[in-house]
Structure formats: structure tokens, C-alpha cells
Amino acid sequence: MFNIGDLIIYSGHGICRVDNICEKTVSGITRTYYVLHPMENNHQLIISTPVNDDKVVMLEIIHQ
């Protein structure tokens, strides 16, 4: 699980910052979501994606 402030690679949007982790109810189902902000964001895009979404690739950026 990622933490608020982490930089991750999000499929389709590149490097994103985790701005928040919150619970949302969609279609009567409450799940935990990451709120992501792409670093190259010309349109002020905000992405909400479930923490346990197997269909989306989210990778940790390796720090050396």
C-alpha cells in the first residue's frame, strides 16, 4: 500500500503523487481509494482509483 505523498508510476498517466487515501461509496460499495495527481498535469486531472484494483498497474518508484 502506498502512502500520502508517495510518487508512483500509474498506467496510462506516468508519474503521479498520492494526494490522499480515502473511502468512497460507488454503486453502494464502499472501498478505499487513492487520489492521484499526475506530475505532468496540464489539465489539472485528478484520478481516483481503488487501492486493490487488479486491472490498473501502479508501481513504486525505486529510490537509491
mmJSON file of the N, C-alpha and C atoms, coordinates in Angstrom:
{"data_MODEL":{"atom_site":{
"group_PDB":["ATOM","ATOM","ATOM","ATOM","ATOM","ATOM","ATOM","ATOM","ATOM","ATOM","ATOM","ATOM","ATOM","ATOM","ATOM","ATOM","ATOM","ATOM","ATOM","ATOM","ATOM","ATOM","ATOM","ATOM","ATOM","ATOM","ATOM","ATOM","ATOM","ATOM","ATOM","ATOM","ATOM","ATOM","ATOM","ATOM","ATOM","ATOM","ATOM","ATOM","ATOM","ATOM","ATOM","ATOM","ATOM","ATOM","ATOM","ATOM","ATOM","ATOM","ATOM","ATOM","ATOM","ATOM","ATOM","ATOM","ATOM","ATOM","ATOM","ATOM","ATOM","ATOM","ATOM","ATOM","ATOM","ATOM","ATOM","ATOM","ATOM","ATOM","ATOM","ATOM","ATOM","ATOM","ATOM","ATOM","ATOM","ATOM","ATOM","ATOM","ATOM","ATOM","ATOM","ATOM","ATOM","ATOM","ATOM","ATOM","ATOM","ATOM","ATOM","ATOM","ATOM","ATOM","ATOM","ATOM","ATOM","ATOM","ATOM","ATOM","ATOM","ATOM","ATOM","ATOM","ATOM","ATOM","ATOM","ATOM","ATOM","ATOM","ATOM","ATOM","ATOM","ATOM","ATOM","ATOM","ATOM","ATOM","ATOM","ATOM","ATOM","ATOM","ATOM","ATOM","ATOM","ATOM","ATOM","ATOM","ATOM","ATOM","ATOM","ATOM","ATOM","ATOM","ATOM","ATOM","ATOM","ATOM","ATOM","ATOM","ATOM","ATOM","ATOM","ATOM","ATOM","ATOM","ATOM","ATOM","ATOM","ATOM","ATOM","ATOM","ATOM","ATOM","ATOM","ATOM","ATOM","ATOM","ATOM","ATOM","ATOM","ATOM","ATOM","ATOM","ATOM","ATOM","ATOM","ATOM","ATOM","ATOM","ATOM","ATOM","ATOM","ATOM","ATOM","ATOM","ATOM","ATOM","ATOM","ATOM","ATOM","ATOM","ATOM","ATOM","ATOM","ATOM","ATOM","ATOM","ATOM","ATOM","ATOM","ATOM"],
"id":[1,2,3,4,5,6,7,8,9,10,11,12,13,14,15,16,17,18,19,20,21,22,23,24,25,26,27,28,29,30,31,32,33,34,35,36,37,38,39,40,41,42,43,44,45,46,47,48,49,50,51,52,53,54,55,56,57,58,59,60,61,62,63,64,65,66,67,68,69,70,71,72,73,74,75,76,77,78,79,80,81,82,83,84,85,86,87,88,89,90,91,92,93,94,95,96,97,98,99,100,101,102,103,104,105,106,107,108,109,110,111,112,113,114,115,116,117,118,119,120,121,122,123,124,125,126,127,128,129,130,131,132,133,134,135,136,137,138,139,140,141,142,143,144,145,146,147,148,149,150,151,152,153,154,155,156,157,158,159,160,161,162,163,164,165,166,167,168,169,170,171,172,173,174,175,176,177,178,179,180,181,182,183,184,185,186,187,188,189,190,191,192],
"type_symbol":["N","C","C","N","C","C","N","C","C","N","C","C","N","C","C","N","C","C","N","C","C","N","C","C","N","C","C","N","C","C","N","C","C","N","C","C","N","C","C","N","C","C","N","C","C","N","C","C","N","C","C","N","C","C","N","C","C","N","C","C","N","C","C","N","C","C","N","C","C","N","C","C","N","C","C","N","C","C","N","C","C","N","C","C","N","C","C","N","C","C","N","C","C","N","C","C","N","C","C","N","C","C","N","C","C","N","C","C","N","C","C","N","C","C","N","C","C","N","C","C","N","C","C","N","C","C","N","C","C","N","C","C","N","C","C","N","C","C","N","C","C","N","C","C","N","C","C","N","C","C","N","C","C","N","C","C","N","C","C","N","C","C","N","C","C","N","C","C","N","C","C","N","C","C","N","C","C","N","C","C","N","C","C","N","C","C","N","C","C","N","C","C"],
"label_atom_id":["N","CA","C","N","CA","C","N","CA","C","N","CA","C","N","CA","C","N","CA","C","N","CA","C","N","CA","C","N","CA","C","N","CA","C","N","CA","C","N","CA","C","N","CA","C","N","CA","C","N","CA","C","N","CA","C","N","CA","C","N","CA","C","N","CA","C","N","CA","C","N","CA","C","N","CA","C","N","CA","C","N","CA","C","N","CA","C","N","CA","C","N","CA","C","N","CA","C","N","CA","C","N","CA","C","N","CA","C","N","CA","C","N","CA","C","N","CA","C","N","CA","C","N","CA","C","N","CA","C","N","CA","C","N","CA","C","N","CA","C","N","CA","C","N","CA","C","N","CA","C","N","CA","C","N","CA","C","N","CA","C","N","CA","C","N","CA","C","N","CA","C","N","CA","C","N","CA","C","N","CA","C","N","CA","C","N","CA","C","N","CA","C","N","CA","C","N","CA","C","N","CA","C","N","CA","C","N","CA","C","N","CA","C","N","CA","C","N","CA","C","N","CA","C"],
"label_alt_id":[null,null,null,null,null,null,null,null,null,null,null,null,null,null,null,null,null,null,null,null,null,null,null,null,null,null,null,null,null,null,null,null,null,null,null,null,null,null,null,null,null,null,null,null,null,null,null,null,null,null,null,null,null,null,null,null,null,null,null,null,null,null,null,null,null,null,null,null,null,null,null,null,null,null,null,null,null,null,null,null,null,null,null,null,null,null,null,null,null,null,null,null,null,null,null,null,null,null,null,null,null,null,null,null,null,null,null,null,null,null,null,null,null,null,null,null,null,null,null,null,null,null,null,null,null,null,null,null,null,null,null,null,null,null,null,null,null,null,null,null,null,null,null,null,null,null,null,null,null,null,null,null,null,null,null,null,null,null,null,null,null,null,null,null,null,null,null,null,null,null,null,null,null,null,null,null,null,null,null,null,null,null,null,null,null,null,null,null,null,null,null,null],
"label_comp_id":["MET","MET","MET","PHE","PHE","PHE","ASN","ASN","ASN","ILE","ILE","ILE","GLY","GLY","GLY","ASP","ASP","ASP","LEU","LEU","LEU","ILE","ILE","ILE","ILE","ILE","ILE","TYR","TYR","TYR","SER","SER","SER","GLY","GLY","GLY","HIS","HIS","HIS","GLY","GLY","GLY","ILE","ILE","ILE","CYS","CYS","CYS","ARG","ARG","ARG","VAL","VAL","VAL","ASP","ASP","ASP","ASN","ASN","ASN","ILE","ILE","ILE","CYS","CYS","CYS","GLU","GLU","GLU","LYS","LYS","LYS","THR","THR","THR","VAL","VAL","VAL","SER","SER","SER","GLY","GLY","GLY","ILE","ILE","ILE","THR","THR","THR","ARG","ARG","ARG","THR","THR","THR","TYR","TYR","TYR","TYR","TYR","TYR","VAL","VAL","VAL","LEU","LEU","LEU","HIS","HIS","HIS","PRO","PRO","PRO","MET","MET","MET","GLU","GLU","GLU","ASN","ASN","ASN","ASN","ASN","ASN","HIS","HIS","HIS","GLN","GLN","GLN","LEU","LEU","LEU","ILE","ILE","ILE","ILE","ILE","ILE","SER","SER","SER","THR","THR","THR","PRO","PRO","PRO","VAL","VAL","VAL","ASN","ASN","ASN","ASP","ASP","ASP","ASP","ASP","ASP","LYS","LYS","LYS","VAL","VAL","VAL","VAL","VAL","VAL","MET","MET","MET","LEU","LEU","LEU","GLU","GLU","GLU","ILE","ILE","ILE","ILE","ILE","ILE","HIS","HIS","HIS","GLN","GLN","GLN"],
"label_asym_id":["A","A","A","A","A","A","A","A","A","A","A","A","A","A","A","A","A","A","A","A","A","A","A","A","A","A","A","A","A","A","A","A","A","A","A","A","A","A","A","A","A","A","A","A","A","A","A","A","A","A","A","A","A","A","A","A","A","A","A","A","A","A","A","A","A","A","A","A","A","A","A","A","A","A","A","A","A","A","A","A","A","A","A","A","A","A","A","A","A","A","A","A","A","A","A","A","A","A","A","A","A","A","A","A","A","A","A","A","A","A","A","A","A","A","A","A","A","A","A","A","A","A","A","A","A","A","A","A","A","A","A","A","A","A","A","A","A","A","A","A","A","A","A","A","A","A","A","A","A","A","A","A","A","A","A","A","A","A","A","A","A","A","A","A","A","A","A","A","A","A","A","A","A","A","A","A","A","A","A","A","A","A","A","A","A","A","A","A","A","A","A","A"],
"label_entity_id":["1","1","1","1","1","1","1","1","1","1","1","1","1","1","1","1","1","1","1","1","1","1","1","1","1","1","1","1","1","1","1","1","1","1","1","1","1","1","1","1","1","1","1","1","1","1","1","1","1","1","1","1","1","1","1","1","1","1","1","1","1","1","1","1","1","1","1","1","1","1","1","1","1","1","1","1","1","1","1","1","1","1","1","1","1","1","1","1","1","1","1","1","1","1","1","1","1","1","1","1","1","1","1","1","1","1","1","1","1","1","1","1","1","1","1","1","1","1","1","1","1","1","1","1","1","1","1","1","1","1","1","1","1","1","1","1","1","1","1","1","1","1","1","1","1","1","1","1","1","1","1","1","1","1","1","1","1","1","1","1","1","1","1","1","1","1","1","1","1","1","1","1","1","1","1","1","1","1","1","1","1","1","1","1","1","1","1","1","1","1","1","1"],
"label_seq_id":[1,1,1,2,2,2,3,3,3,4,4,4,5,5,5,6,6,6,7,7,7,8,8,8,9,9,9,10,10,10,11,11,11,12,12,12,13,13,13,14,14,14,15,15,15,16,16,16,17,17,17,18,18,18,19,19,19,20,20,20,21,21,21,22,22,22,23,23,23,24,24,24,25,25,25,26,26,26,27,27,27,28,28,28,29,29,29,30,30,30,31,31,31,32,32,32,33,33,33,34,34,34,35,35,35,36,36,36,37,37,37,38,38,38,39,39,39,40,40,40,41,41,41,42,42,42,43,43,43,44,44,44,45,45,45,46,46,46,47,47,47,48,48,48,49,49,49,50,50,50,51,51,51,52,52,52,53,53,53,54,54,54,55,55,55,56,56,56,57,57,57,58,58,58,59,59,59,60,60,60,61,61,61,62,62,62,63,63,63,64,64,64],
"pdbx_PDB_ins_code":[null,null,null,null,null,null,null,null,null,null,null,null,null,null,null,null,null,null,null,null,null,null,null,null,null,null,null,null,null,null,null,null,null,null,null,null,null,null,null,null,null,null,null,null,null,null,null,null,null,null,null,null,null,null,null,null,null,null,null,null,null,null,null,null,null,null,null,null,null,null,null,null,null,null,null,null,null,null,null,null,null,null,null,null,null,null,null,null,null,null,null,null,null,null,null,null,null,null,null,null,null,null,null,null,null,null,null,null,null,null,null,null,null,null,null,null,null,null,null,null,null,null,null,null,null,null,null,null,null,null,null,null,null,null,null,null,null,null,null,null,null,null,null,null,null,null,null,null,null,null,null,null,null,null,null,null,null,null,null,null,null,null,null,null,null,null,null,null,null,null,null,null,null,null,null,null,null,null,null,null,null,null,null,null,null,null,null,null,null,null,null,null],
"Cartn_x":[0.85,0.0,0.893,0.493,1.24,0.764,1.552,1.23,1.032,0.347,0.156,1.528,1.72,2.99,3.914,3.629,4.459,4.331,5.413,5.391,5.317,4.369,4.194,4.087,4.251,4.001,2.614,1.724,0.338,0.126,-0.354,-0.503,-1.325,-0.811,-1.527,-1.28,-0.804,-0.611,0.791,1.648,3.026,3.171,4.074,4.382,3.271,2.759,1.695,2.075,1.542,1.707,0.406,0.521,-0.648,-1.015,-2.134,-2.57,-3.403,-4.124,-5.0,-5.333,-5.74,-6.268,-7.568,-8.684,-9.975,-10.943,-12.048,-13.098,-14.171,-14.647,-15.724,-16.723,-17.981,-19.032,-19.493,-19.358,-19.771,-20.691,-21.879,-22.88,-23.151,-23.156,-23.466,-22.332,-21.154,-19.989,-18.948,-18.553,-17.547,-16.189,-15.241,-13.869,-12.893,-11.645,-10.587,-9.992,-9.804,-9.306,-8.043,-7.153,-6.059,-6.573,-6.219,-6.481,-5.121,-4.975,-3.683,-3.694,-2.529,-2.332,-1.137,-1.373,-0.244,0.728,2.02,3.032,3.089,2.847,2.765,1.287,0.696,-0.749,-1.15,-1.32,-1.695,-3.174,-3.985,-5.42,-5.955,-5.106,-5.49,-6.281,-5.848,-6.502,-6.326,-7.397,-7.369,-7.886,-7.152,-7.506,-7.874,-9.014,-9.395,-9.429,-8.652,-8.596,-8.597,-9.332,-9.356,-7.969,-7.717,-6.425,-6.157,-7.159,-6.986,-7.526,-7.174,-7.645,-6.631,-7.011,-6.107,-5.979,-6.85,-6.861,-5.948,-5.436,-4.603,-3.211,-2.185,-0.805,-0.341,0.049,0.638,1.94,3.042,4.355,5.04,5.753,6.532,7.776,8.116,9.371,10.487,11.522,12.644,13.566,13.886,14.809,16.147,17.242,18.555,19.33],
"Cartn_y":[-1.177,0.0,1.237,2.231,3.479,4.436,5.482,6.493,7.848,8.742,10.101,10.736,11.342,11.975,11.104,9.797,8.895,9.235,9.036,9.136,7.726,7.488,6.173,6.298,5.182,5.123,4.514,5.275,4.842,4.603,3.427,3.065,4.107,4.548,5.493,6.95,7.264,8.663,8.963,7.98,8.202,8.417,9.306,9.55,10.383,9.881,10.561,10.643,11.653,11.794,11.355,10.593,10.203,11.398,12.063,13.243,12.884,11.762,11.391,9.912,9.336,7.982,8.089,7.725,7.927,6.82,6.76,5.808,6.508,5.824,6.331,5.212,5.604,4.642,4.85,3.818,3.847,2.653,2.899,1.852,1.027,1.689,1.023,0.237,0.274,-0.458,0.549,0.435,1.324,0.654,1.373,0.877,2.011,1.639,2.613,2.988,4.296,4.815,5.647,5.577,6.534,7.718,8.923,10.125,10.558,10.498,10.72,12.004,12.628,13.842,13.605,13.49,13.306,14.481,14.189,15.244,16.114,15.552,16.343,16.53,17.51,17.66,19.005,19.06,20.312,20.638,19.658,19.861,19.705,19.748,19.611,18.328,17.241,15.947,15.401,14.868,14.166,12.76,11.754,10.357,9.715,9.05,8.233,6.786,5.951,4.537,3.677,2.572,1.708,1.193,1.093,0.612,-0.808,-1.651,-3.064,-3.333,-2.504,-2.677,-3.497,-4.713,-5.607,-5.232,-4.356,-4.014,-2.845,-2.16,-0.978,-1.258,-0.878,-1.077,0.166,-0.026,1.037,0.5,1.185,0.726,1.766,1.32,2.217,2.672,3.931,4.446,4.046,3.451,2.967,4.133,4.282,5.316,4.675,5.323,4.78,5.72],
"Cartn_z":[0.0,0.0,0.0,-0.765,-0.843,0.248,0.477,1.479,0.813,1.5,1.003,0.795,-0.374,-0.712,-1.547,-1.622,-2.433,-3.905,-4.648,-6.104,-6.654,-7.574,-8.156,-9.67,-10.349,-11.785,-11.953,-12.592,-12.801,-14.288,-14.639,-16.053,-16.8,-17.924,-18.773,-18.453,-17.249,-16.869,-16.357,-16.269,-15.852,-14.361,-13.992,-12.585,-11.957,-10.835,-10.097,-8.624,-7.951,-6.497,-5.834,-4.737,-3.964,-3.083,-3.417,-2.669,-1.452,-1.524,-0.421,-0.532,0.584,0.627,1.416,0.775,1.424,1.042,1.764,1.44,0.636,-0.415,-1.258,-1.476,-1.604,-1.896,-3.328,-4.144,-5.547,-5.771,-6.278,-6.527,-5.271,-4.121,-2.856,-2.243,-2.857,-2.344,-1.861,-0.592,-0.01,-0.089,-0.707,-0.846,-0.561,-0.322,-0.117,-1.47,-1.68,-2.95,-2.746,-3.742,-3.844,-4.66,-4.237,-5.032,-5.565,-6.897,-7.551,-8.365,-8.447,-9.233,-10.146,-11.475,-12.39,-12.315,-12.317,-12.191,-13.44,-14.62,-15.84,-16.126,-15.455,-15.429,-16.012,-17.325,-17.971,-17.818,-17.44,-17.363,-15.946,-14.949,-13.544,-13.288,-13.892,-13.759,-12.345,-11.777,-10.504,-10.784,-10.336,-10.573,-9.242,-9.194,-8.037,-8.495,-7.839,-8.219,-6.958,-6.971,-5.79,-5.432,-4.148,-3.663,-4.162,-4.171,-4.547,-5.944,-6.926,-8.296,-9.078,-9.457,-10.185,-11.656,-12.166,-13.587,-13.924,-12.91,-13.11,-12.551,-13.319,-12.875,-12.127,-10.871,-10.058,-9.488,-9.77,-9.348,-8.497,-7.494,-6.647,-7.408,-7.252,-7.817,-6.872,-7.403,-6.596,-6.271,-4.994,-4.53,-4.193,-4.629,-4.321,-3.439],
"occupancy":[1.0,1.0,1.0,1.0,1.0,1.0,1.0,1.0,1.0,1.0,1.0,1.0,1.0,1.0,1.0,1.0,1.0,1.0,1.0,1.0,1.0,1.0,1.0,1.0,1.0,1.0,1.0,1.0,1.0,1.0,1.0,1.0,1.0,1.0,1.0,1.0,1.0,1.0,1.0,1.0,1.0,1.0,1.0,1.0,1.0,1.0,1.0,1.0,1.0,1.0,1.0,1.0,1.0,1.0,1.0,1.0,1.0,1.0,1.0,1.0,1.0,1.0,1.0,1.0,1.0,1.0,1.0,1.0,1.0,1.0,1.0,1.0,1.0,1.0,1.0,1.0,1.0,1.0,1.0,1.0,1.0,1.0,1.0,1.0,1.0,1.0,1.0,1.0,1.0,1.0,1.0,1.0,1.0,1.0,1.0,1.0,1.0,1.0,1.0,1.0,1.0,1.0,1.0,1.0,1.0,1.0,1.0,1.0,1.0,1.0,1.0,1.0,1.0,1.0,1.0,1.0,1.0,1.0,1.0,1.0,1.0,1.0,1.0,1.0,1.0,1.0,1.0,1.0,1.0,1.0,1.0,1.0,1.0,1.0,1.0,1.0,1.0,1.0,1.0,1.0,1.0,1.0,1.0,1.0,1.0,1.0,1.0,1.0,1.0,1.0,1.0,1.0,1.0,1.0,1.0,1.0,1.0,1.0,1.0,1.0,1.0,1.0,1.0,1.0,1.0,1.0,1.0,1.0,1.0,1.0,1.0,1.0,1.0,1.0,1.0,1.0,1.0,1.0,1.0,1.0,1.0,1.0,1.0,1.0,1.0,1.0,1.0,1.0,1.0,1.0,1.0,1.0],
"B_iso_or_equiv":[0.0,0.0,0.0,0.0,0.0,0.0,0.0,0.0,0.0,0.0,0.0,0.0,0.0,0.0,0.0,0.0,0.0,0.0,0.0,0.0,0.0,0.0,0.0,0.0,0.0,0.0,0.0,0.0,0.0,0.0,0.0,0.0,0.0,0.0,0.0,0.0,0.0,0.0,0.0,0.0,0.0,0.0,0.0,0.0,0.0,0.0,0.0,0.0,0.0,0.0,0.0,0.0,0.0,0.0,0.0,0.0,0.0,0.0,0.0,0.0,0.0,0.0,0.0,0.0,0.0,0.0,0.0,0.0,0.0,0.0,0.0,0.0,0.0,0.0,0.0,0.0,0.0,0.0,0.0,0.0,0.0,0.0,0.0,0.0,0.0,0.0,0.0,0.0,0.0,0.0,0.0,0.0,0.0,0.0,0.0,0.0,0.0,0.0,0.0,0.0,0.0,0.0,0.0,0.0,0.0,0.0,0.0,0.0,0.0,0.0,0.0,0.0,0.0,0.0,0.0,0.0,0.0,0.0,0.0,0.0,0.0,0.0,0.0,0.0,0.0,0.0,0.0,0.0,0.0,0.0,0.0,0.0,0.0,0.0,0.0,0.0,0.0,0.0,0.0,0.0,0.0,0.0,0.0,0.0,0.0,0.0,0.0,0.0,0.0,0.0,0.0,0.0,0.0,0.0,0.0,0.0,0.0,0.0,0.0,0.0,0.0,0.0,0.0,0.0,0.0,0.0,0.0,0.0,0.0,0.0,0.0,0.0,0.0,0.0,0.0,0.0,0.0,0.0,0.0,0.0,0.0,0.0,0.0,0.0,0.0,0.0,0.0,0.0,0.0,0.0,0.0,0.0],
"pdbx_formal_charge":[null,null,null,null,null,null,null,null,null,null,null,null,null,null,null,null,null,null,null,null,null,null,null,null,null,null,null,null,null,null,null,null,null,null,null,null,null,null,null,null,null,null,null,null,null,null,null,null,null,null,null,null,null,null,null,null,null,null,null,null,null,null,null,null,null,null,null,null,null,null,null,null,null,null,null,null,null,null,null,null,null,null,null,null,null,null,null,null,null,null,null,null,null,null,null,null,null,null,null,null,null,null,null,null,null,null,null,null,null,null,null,null,null,null,null,null,null,null,null,null,null,null,null,null,null,null,null,null,null,null,null,null,null,null,null,null,null,null,null,null,null,null,null,null,null,null,null,null,null,null,null,null,null,null,null,null,null,null,null,null,null,null,null,null,null,null,null,null,null,null,null,null,null,null,null,null,null,null,null,null,null,null,null,null,null,null,null,null,null,null,null,null],
"auth_seq_id":[1,1,1,2,2,2,3,3,3,4,4,4,5,5,5,6,6,6,7,7,7,8,8,8,9,9,9,10,10,10,11,11,11,12,12,12,13,13,13,14,14,14,15,15,15,16,16,16,17,17,17,18,18,18,19,19,19,20,20,20,21,21,21,22,22,22,23,23,23,24,24,24,25,25,25,26,26,26,27,27,27,28,28,28,29,29,29,30,30,30,31,31,31,32,32,32,33,33,33,34,34,34,35,35,35,36,36,36,37,37,37,38,38,38,39,39,39,40,40,40,41,41,41,42,42,42,43,43,43,44,44,44,45,45,45,46,46,46,47,47,47,48,48,48,49,49,49,50,50,50,51,51,51,52,52,52,53,53,53,54,54,54,55,55,55,56,56,56,57,57,57,58,58,58,59,59,59,60,60,60,61,61,61,62,62,62,63,63,63,64,64,64],
"auth_comp_id":["MET","MET","MET","PHE","PHE","PHE","ASN","ASN","ASN","ILE","ILE","ILE","GLY","GLY","GLY","ASP","ASP","ASP","LEU","LEU","LEU","ILE","ILE","ILE","ILE","ILE","ILE","TYR","TYR","TYR","SER","SER","SER","GLY","GLY","GLY","HIS","HIS","HIS","GLY","GLY","GLY","ILE","ILE","ILE","CYS","CYS","CYS","ARG","ARG","ARG","VAL","VAL","VAL","ASP","ASP","ASP","ASN","ASN","ASN","ILE","ILE","ILE","CYS","CYS","CYS","GLU","GLU","GLU","LYS","LYS","LYS","THR","THR","THR","VAL","VAL","VAL","SER","SER","SER","GLY","GLY","GLY","ILE","ILE","ILE","THR","THR","THR","ARG","ARG","ARG","THR","THR","THR","TYR","TYR","TYR","TYR","TYR","TYR","VAL","VAL","VAL","LEU","LEU","LEU","HIS","HIS","HIS","PRO","PRO","PRO","MET","MET","MET","GLU","GLU","GLU","ASN","ASN","ASN","ASN","ASN","ASN","HIS","HIS","HIS","GLN","GLN","GLN","LEU","LEU","LEU","ILE","ILE","ILE","ILE","ILE","ILE","SER","SER","SER","THR","THR","THR","PRO","PRO","PRO","VAL","VAL","VAL","ASN","ASN","ASN","ASP","ASP","ASP","ASP","ASP","ASP","LYS","LYS","LYS","VAL","VAL","VAL","VAL","VAL","VAL","MET","MET","MET","LEU","LEU","LEU","GLU","GLU","GLU","ILE","ILE","ILE","ILE","ILE","ILE","HIS","HIS","HIS","GLN","GLN","GLN"],
"auth_asym_id":["A","A","A","A","A","A","A","A","A","A","A","A","A","A","A","A","A","A","A","A","A","A","A","A","A","A","A","A","A","A","A","A","A","A","A","A","A","A","A","A","A","A","A","A","A","A","A","A","A","A","A","A","A","A","A","A","A","A","A","A","A","A","A","A","A","A","A","A","A","A","A","A","A","A","A","A","A","A","A","A","A","A","A","A","A","A","A","A","A","A","A","A","A","A","A","A","A","A","A","A","A","A","A","A","A","A","A","A","A","A","A","A","A","A","A","A","A","A","A","A","A","A","A","A","A","A","A","A","A","A","A","A","A","A","A","A","A","A","A","A","A","A","A","A","A","A","A","A","A","A","A","A","A","A","A","A","A","A","A","A","A","A","A","A","A","A","A","A","A","A","A","A","A","A","A","A","A","A","A","A","A","A","A","A","A","A","A","A","A","A","A","A"],
"auth_atom_id":["N","CA","C","N","CA","C","N","CA","C","N","CA","C","N","CA","C","N","CA","C","N","CA","C","N","CA","C","N","CA","C","N","CA","C","N","CA","C","N","CA","C","N","CA","C","N","CA","C","N","CA","C","N","CA","C","N","CA","C","N","CA","C","N","CA","C","N","CA","C","N","CA","C","N","CA","C","N","CA","C","N","CA","C","N","CA","C","N","CA","C","N","CA","C","N","CA","C","N","CA","C","N","CA","C","N","CA","C","N","CA","C","N","CA","C","N","CA","C","N","CA","C","N","CA","C","N","CA","C","N","CA","C","N","CA","C","N","CA","C","N","CA","C","N","CA","C","N","CA","C","N","CA","C","N","CA","C","N","CA","C","N","CA","C","N","CA","C","N","CA","C","N","CA","C","N","CA","C","N","CA","C","N","CA","C","N","CA","C","N","CA","C","N","CA","C","N","CA","C","N","CA","C","N","CA","C","N","CA","C","N","CA","C","N","CA","C","N","CA","C","N","CA","C"],
"pdbx_PDB_model_num":[1,1,1,1,1,1,1,1,1,1,1,1,1,1,1,1,1,1,1,1,1,1,1,1,1,1,1,1,1,1,1,1,1,1,1,1,1,1,1,1,1,1,1,1,1,1,1,1,1,1,1,1,1,1,1,1,1,1,1,1,1,1,1,1,1,1,1,1,1,1,1,1,1,1,1,1,1,1,1,1,1,1,1,1,1,1,1,1,1,1,1,1,1,1,1,1,1,1,1,1,1,1,1,1,1,1,1,1,1,1,1,1,1,1,1,1,1,1,1,1,1,1,1,1,1,1,1,1,1,1,1,1,1,1,1,1,1,1,1,1,1,1,1,1,1,1,1,1,1,1,1,1,1,1,1,1,1,1,1,1,1,1,1,1,1,1,1,1,1,1,1,1,1,1,1,1,1,1,1,1,1,1,1,1,1,1,1,1,1,1,1,1]
}}}
